[in-house]
Amino acid sequence: MQYPIGPHISSSIKGTLLRLVGRGEAKPAREYVTAFEDVSFSARVGDRLGVIGRNGAGKSSLLRALAGIYPLRSGTIRVGGRVQGMFETGLGFESEATGRENIAYRGLVLGMDRDLVAKREADIVRFADIGEFIDLPMRMYSAGMSSRLAFAIAAFLQGDILLIDEVFGAGDAEFQVRALARMREIVDNAGLVLFVSHDLPLIEKFCNRVLWLDRGRLVKDGPAVEVKDAYLSSLR
């Protein structure tokens, strides 16, 4: 998967006018930066895969590609089952809609049945615990309230395949304790889990297998403790 570094031509109004009168030149095409390449692995029901590596290793990009958010430049992803992604807290929220409306929106985006979303709404509202703000536009929420609602939605609209990317910073200390307990339940009930984190003890606690990425390439794929120890040795 690759990201374009910059635009092929200037898109400013001034740049467009200058080109029309022959005084401006299109910028040369820029290269792409590779998020990851030559990464090949398979996983089956029951696997709990941790994904580790330095910042910029391609971990989050890999999860978003698996979720269908980012397109591949080449290669193939085969997924069997409904995918649920737990990514950055603001992803997919409508700022002018209320928290309750966003619960419905997020559920439908995730491919959940409308009746099922409605059935889970009370649990989500109770877990998020943001009081009367649930019926106010989300532009009025603090970052902490948005995080709590985002985690609650993901925690109760579960898919067959769960993709988790550093979601344990949601809310205050009390909420994080509840979030961690809920995450244990989710992981236990999910068919397949891929979990990106820099928290290696947490990875070791939740995962039976770990993928180690470095500069967009798969360095090692194996038992959690073995791969974690190899990664720490490389850092030293």
C-alpha positions as CSV (number, residue, x, y, z in Angstrom):
1,M,0.0,0.0,0.0
2,Q,1.3,3.4,-0.9
3,Y,0.4,7.1,-0.1
4,P,1.1,9.9,-2.6
5,I,3.5,12.3,-1.1
6,G,1.9,15.4,-2.7
7,P,-0.3,16.6,-5.4
8,H,0.7,16.3,-9.1
9,I,-0.2,19.9,-9.8
10,S,-0.9,23.0,-7.8
11,S,-4.6,23.2,-6.9
12,S,-4.6,26.8,-5.6
13,I,-6.7,29.5,-7.3
14,K,-3.6,31.6,-7.9
15,G,-1.8,28.6,-9.5
16,T,-4.7,27.8,-11.7
17,L,-5.0,31.4,-13.0
18,L,-1.3,31.6,-13.7
19,R,-1.4,28.4,-15.7
20,L,-4.3,29.7,-17.8
21,V,-2.3,32.8,-18.8
22,G,0.8,30.7,-19.4
23,R,2.8,32.0,-16.5
24,G,2.6,29.0,-14.3
25,E,4.0,25.5,-14.6
26,A,2.5,22.3,-13.3
27,K,4.5,20.8,-10.5
28,P,6.2,17.5,-11.5
29,A,4.6,14.3,-10.4
30,R,5.7,13.4,-6.9
31,E,6.7,9.9,-5.8
32,Y,4.7,7.7,-3.4
33,V,5.8,6.6,0.1
34,T,5.2,2.9,0.8
35,A,3.2,2.1,3.9
36,F,3.9,-1.6,3.6
37,E,4.9,-4.2,0.9
38,D,5.5,-7.9,0.6
39,V,3.5,-8.6,3.7
40,S,1.9,-12.0,3.5
41,F,0.1,-13.9,6.3
42,S,-3.0,-15.9,7.1
43,A,-5.1,-16.1,10.2
44,R,-8.0,-18.3,11.2
45,V,-10.8,-18.3,13.7
46,G,-9.5,-18.3,17.2
47,D,-6.3,-16.4,16.4
48,R,-5.4,-13.3,18.5
49,L,-2.7,-11.5,16.5
50,G,-0.7,-8.7,17.9
51,V,1.0,-6.3,15.4
52,I,4.1,-4.5,16.8
53,G,6.9,-2.3,15.5
54,R,8.3,1.2,15.6
55,N,6.3,4.3,14.6
56,G,5.9,4.4,10.9
57,A,6.3,0.6,10.5
58,G,3.0,0.3,8.7
59,K,0.9,-1.2,11.5
60,S,-2.1,1.1,11.4
61,S,-2.1,1.2,7.6
62,L,-2.2,-2.6,7.5
63,L,-5.3,-2.7,9.8
64,R,-7.0,0.0,7.7
65,A,-6.3,-1.9,4.5
66,L,-7.8,-5.0,6.1
67,A,-10.9,-3.0,7.1
68,G,-11.3,-1.8,3.5
69,I,-10.7,1.9,4.4
70,Y,-7.4,2.2,2.4
71,P,-7.0,0.6,-1.1
72,L,-4.1,-1.6,-2.0
73,R,-1.7,-0.5,-4.7
74,S,-1.2,-4.2,-5.5
75,G,-1.9,-7.6,-3.9
76,T,-5.0,-9.2,-2.5
77,I,-6.8,-9.3,0.8
78,R,-9.3,-12.2,1.4
79,V,-11.6,-11.7,4.4
80,G,-14.3,-14.1,5.5
81,G,-16.8,-12.5,8.0
82,R,-17.9,-9.1,9.1
83,V,-15.1,-6.8,10.1
84,Q,-15.3,-4.4,13.0
85,G,-12.6,-1.8,13.3
86,M,-11.7,0.1,16.5
87,F,-9.6,3.0,15.3
88,E,-9.2,6.7,16.0
89,T,-12.0,8.1,18.1
90,G,-13.4,10.6,15.6
91,L,-13.6,8.4,12.6
92,G,-17.0,8.4,11.0
93,F,-18.7,10.8,13.4
94,E,-21.0,13.6,12.2
95,S,-20.3,16.7,14.3
96,E,-23.8,18.2,13.8
97,A,-25.6,15.0,14.7
98,T,-26.3,14.0,18.3
99,G,-24.4,11.2,20.1
100,R,-27.5,9.0,19.9
101,E,-27.8,9.6,16.1
102,N,-24.1,8.8,15.6
103,I,-24.7,5.5,17.3
104,A,-27.1,4.6,14.6
105,Y,-24.9,6.0,11.8
106,R,-21.8,4.1,13.0
107,G,-23.7,0.9,13.3
108,L,-25.1,1.2,9.8
109,V,-21.7,2.0,8.4
110,L,-20.4,-1.1,10.0
111,G,-23.0,-3.1,8.2
112,M,-25.1,-3.9,11.3
113,D,-28.8,-4.5,11.0
114,R,-30.9,-1.4,12.1
115,D,-32.9,-3.5,14.6
116,L,-29.6,-4.8,16.2
117,V,-28.2,-1.3,16.5
118,A,-31.4,-0.1,18.2
119,K,-31.2,-3.1,20.5
120,R,-27.6,-2.3,21.6
121,E,-28.2,1.5,21.9
122,A,-29.1,1.4,25.7
123,D,-26.0,-0.6,26.5
124,I,-23.8,1.8,24.5
125,V,-25.3,4.9,26.2
126,R,-25.0,3.4,29.6
127,F,-21.3,2.4,29.0
128,A,-20.3,5.8,27.5
129,D,-21.8,7.5,30.6
130,I,-21.8,11.0,29.2
131,G,-25.2,12.1,30.6
132,E,-27.4,14.5,28.8
133,F,-24.7,15.1,26.1
134,I,-25.9,11.9,24.4
135,D,-28.7,14.0,22.9
136,L,-26.6,17.0,22.0
137,P,-24.6,17.6,18.8
138,M,-21.1,16.1,19.0
139,R,-19.4,19.4,18.2
140,M,-20.2,20.2,21.8
141,Y,-18.3,17.2,23.1
142,S,-15.0,17.3,24.8
143,A,-12.3,15.0,23.4
144,G,-12.8,12.7,26.3
145,M,-16.5,12.4,25.7
146,S,-16.0,11.6,22.0
147,S,-13.5,8.9,23.0
148,R,-15.8,7.3,25.5
149,L,-18.7,7.2,23.0
150,A,-16.5,5.9,20.2
151,F,-15.2,3.1,22.4
152,A,-18.7,2.3,23.6
153,I,-20.0,2.0,20.1
154,A,-17.2,-0.3,19.0
155,A,-17.4,-2.3,22.1
156,F,-21.1,-3.2,21.6
157,L,-21.3,-3.4,17.8
158,Q,-19.0,-6.4,17.4
159,G,-18.1,-8.2,14.2
160,D,-16.6,-11.6,13.5
161,I,-13.2,-10.1,12.9
162,L,-12.0,-7.4,15.3
163,L,-9.3,-4.9,14.3
164,I,-8.0,-2.8,17.3
165,D,-5.6,0.1,17.0
166,E,-4.4,1.7,20.3
167,V,-7.9,2.4,21.7
168,F,-7.0,2.2,25.4
169,G,-6.4,5.9,25.8
170,A,-10.2,6.6,25.9
171,G,-11.5,8.6,28.8
172,D,-10.3,9.0,32.3
173,A,-8.6,6.4,34.6
174,E,-12.0,5.0,35.8
175,F,-13.3,4.6,32.3
176,Q,-10.1,2.9,31.1
177,V,-10.5,0.3,33.8
178,R,-14.0,-0.5,32.5
179,A,-12.7,-0.3,28.9
180,L,-10.0,-2.9,29.6
181,A,-12.5,-5.2,31.3
182,R,-14.9,-4.8,28.3
183,M,-12.1,-5.5,25.9
184,R,-11.3,-8.8,27.6
185,E,-15.0,-9.8,26.9
186,I,-14.8,-8.6,23.3
187,V,-11.6,-10.5,22.6
188,D,-12.9,-13.7,24.2
189,N,-16.1,-13.5,22.1
190,A,-14.6,-12.4,18.7
191,G,-13.8,-15.0,16.1
192,L,-10.5,-13.4,15.1
193,V,-8.6,-10.4,16.5
194,L,-5.8,-8.2,15.2
195,F,-4.4,-5.8,17.8
196,V,-1.9,-3.0,17.1
197,S,-0.3,-1.5,20.2
198,H,3.0,-0.3,21.6
199,D,2.0,-1.7,24.9
200,L,3.9,-5.0,24.8
201,P,2.7,-6.4,28.1
202,L,-0.9,-5.9,26.8
203,I,0.0,-7.5,23.5
204,E,1.4,-10.5,25.4
205,K,-1.7,-10.7,27.6
206,F,-4.2,-10.7,24.8
207,C,-2.4,-12.3,21.9
208,N,-1.1,-15.8,21.1
209,R,0.7,-14.7,18.0
210,V,2.5,-11.6,16.9
211,L,3.4,-9.9,13.6
212,W,6.5,-7.7,13.8
213,L,6.6,-5.0,11.1
214,D,9.6,-2.8,10.4
215,R,9.7,-0.1,7.6
216,G,6.6,-1.7,6.0
217,R,8.0,-5.2,5.8
218,L,7.1,-8.3,7.9
219,V,10.2,-9.2,10.0
220,K,8.8,-12.0,12.1
221,D,5.6,-13.9,12.6
222,G,5.3,-16.3,15.5
223,P,4.4,-17.0,19.1
224,A,3.8,-13.8,21.1
225,V,6.6,-14.1,23.6
226,E,9.2,-15.2,21.0
227,V,8.4,-12.3,18.6
228,K,8.2,-9.7,21.5
229,D,11.6,-10.8,22.9
230,A,13.2,-10.6,19.4
231,Y,11.7,-7.1,18.9
232,L,13.0,-5.9,22.3
233,S,16.4,-7.3,21.5
234,S,16.5,-5.3,18.2
235,L,15.7,-2.1,20.1
236,R,18.6,-2.7,22.5
